[in-house]
Amino acid sequence: MSTILEAKHINKYFRKPVSFHVLKDISFKINKGEFTSIMGKSGCGKSTLLYILSTMDTEYDGELLLNNRLITGQSRDHLSYIRNKHIGFVFQFHYLLSEFSVLENVMLPAKKLGERSYQEIEHDAFNKLKMLNIEHLAKKKASRVSGGEKQRIAIARALINNPSIIMGDEPTGNLDSYNSENVFNIFKQLSEEQGLSLLIVTHDEDFANRTHRIITMEDGRILR
């Protein structure tokens, strides 16, 4: 089983206003195709951990490996490249640009990466929308679609660079049960049919209980 993401002895301190040990010796692996959720009470360090795993926060002790390559200590530019190419993000809020069309929103990370032609990116973006059954929205302004649709568009955008892993921070937090179920099923399908790894921070126990594995956090530690 190939390992996609590995955290080795991650410790994180907030230095101000007083020193606070927020993450304590965090170690775990995510394998290819594994659908993992992270649970724990508010303030236990889940989002802080996700921020480090996603390469956005570099102020930590320990080692982080993506596709068996050490990414701790890499330059900001290189981390930005890794993040864009290998990690797809889905947040509680979709962060779509309302004045752009749905298709243009999905294309953005690939245009930023700049490794394919405009036509190739456009074609792939349309296919991602098709895969999520929302290709009929392609030309609509992002401000003109429903909340559940917006989250599916955000997933299509997260997939555009064919990442190694999708990371989510409460991706169903703002959705009703019907749309939450939709998002869960999309993630499950990506894991099973495309071998994509997923790491999702959630408060939703129903959601977490149906993932392959739950990482439970408390007071900055992993309990299991």
Secondary structure by P-SEA (a helix, b strand, c coil): ccccbbbcbbbbbbcccccccccccccccccccbbbbbbbcccccaaaaaaaaacccccccbbbbccccccccccaaaaaaaaaccbbbbcccccccccccaaaaaaaaaaaaccccaaaaaaaaaaaaaaaccccccccccccccaaaaaaaaaaaaacccccbbbbccccccccaaaaaaaaaaaaaaaaccbbbbbbbcccaaaaaacccccccccccccc
